[in-house]
């Protein structure tokens, strides 16, 4: 098999986000060497590009030889500029592997020249990525319909997959992996289901003859539902269901393996229980521990034991740039994935500020979930804790999907899907521990998305949440990468 001079398989990552897919594929190893080289990541969000740059810089160093200064930056001991200035060659190399453009709004000629420069004459390379999914998501469609007055079908995000398709047609990778939301299966354009059209487009690219064979990672079937991966079935601590398509060029006669389900599901507690306890911040009023504690102690529905736990708890803060772990009590099979021997803690484990009424609701919800092993619905809340909005009463009366707008992530189950809306508020991502009465921190969300602790997200907290919610879980991507590596070994 022809490879680049560095003996790795070149990878082009489209719509890369912060690099979840690329992170997973980069983690596939053979004889302690990375198999896949993310030669180019294309992304339009500036903060995601900064995250990509930092991670590409990290991967410029051999495994176990990452400089101490990288960890000093994670700990907040030096600035990013100081880090990059110390290693200009690696910084320049990393910069050369990121292209910040909006696909569909840039010169195809220039883009093709850049891609060609990365893959050269190599016919056996890999394309990965997922077109932006808002137009296909069930939530996205309802928002678009409301805002654009049923102009959903004109939304250009429907057709961004054609940018992916065009690059396949021009550059003909040996293998591609395309990801999207489950909503794409029911999405319609001009009255017709769009997913069968996408499958047809991906398999027949040139002159009405099959150019790619399409496969599922989890089934030997070829029905639309067969392309859905339920991440919690494969060792991911999250009920994240996504469509993933594996395409193999038709001149390559190889039948791929499929993922094997795991008997044990990984829970929220399995991956975040080692992190320091935090209180939420208070967005209006005095923001300190005593004021926060008094908010909880005033709640008459709480049991005496819980109130005693709060009275006797150690002083809790809202977190800091770098926090040492409490212990090593995460699932044993995941320690080598999350932990780095050069780190004894995590970055960005900082809670957000909440208004007092939301802190009270989070306290009730997590207490209810702890007792009943289920997250409460709006009709379970004391009347005095319900938001004073008409749509709340409508949701209760109709028992609608929004009846669970305050959702606790249960300790002993995989979390619900981490989505980019976590950047707006924490109502759907309440910590299971009532003595913390808060929503998840960026690092906890990153843990549920299976980002290693040495992976740092650039930007402010809102920007970090947005990147985390949009990413593919890297540990799932690694499992996909191992299947793809077996294909390349047989080519």
Secondary structure, 3 states (H helix, E strand, C coil): CCCCCCCCEEEEEECCCCCHHHHHHHCCEECCEECEEEEEEEECCHHHHHHHHHHHHHHCCCCCCCCHHHHHHHCCCCCHHHHHHHCHHHHHHHHCCEEECCCCCCCHHHHHHHHHHHHCCCCCCEEEECCCCCCCCHHHHHHHHHHHCCCHHHCHHHHCHHHHHHHHHHHCCCEEEEEEEHHHHCCEECCEECHHHHHHHHHCCECCECCEEEECCCCCCCCHHHHEEEHHHHCCCECCEEEEEEEEECCCCCCCCCCCCCCCCCCHHHHHCCCCCCCCEECCCCCCHHHHHHHHHCCCCCCHHHHHHHHHCCCCCCEEEEEECCCCCCCHHHHHHHCCCCCCEEEEEECCEECHHHHHHHHHHHHHHHHHCCCCCHHHCCHHHCCCCHHHHHHHHHCCHHHHCCCECCCCCCECCCCHHHHCCCCCCECCCCCCCCECCHHHHHHHCCCCCCCCCCCCHHHHHHHHHHCCCHHHHHHHHHHHHHHHHHC
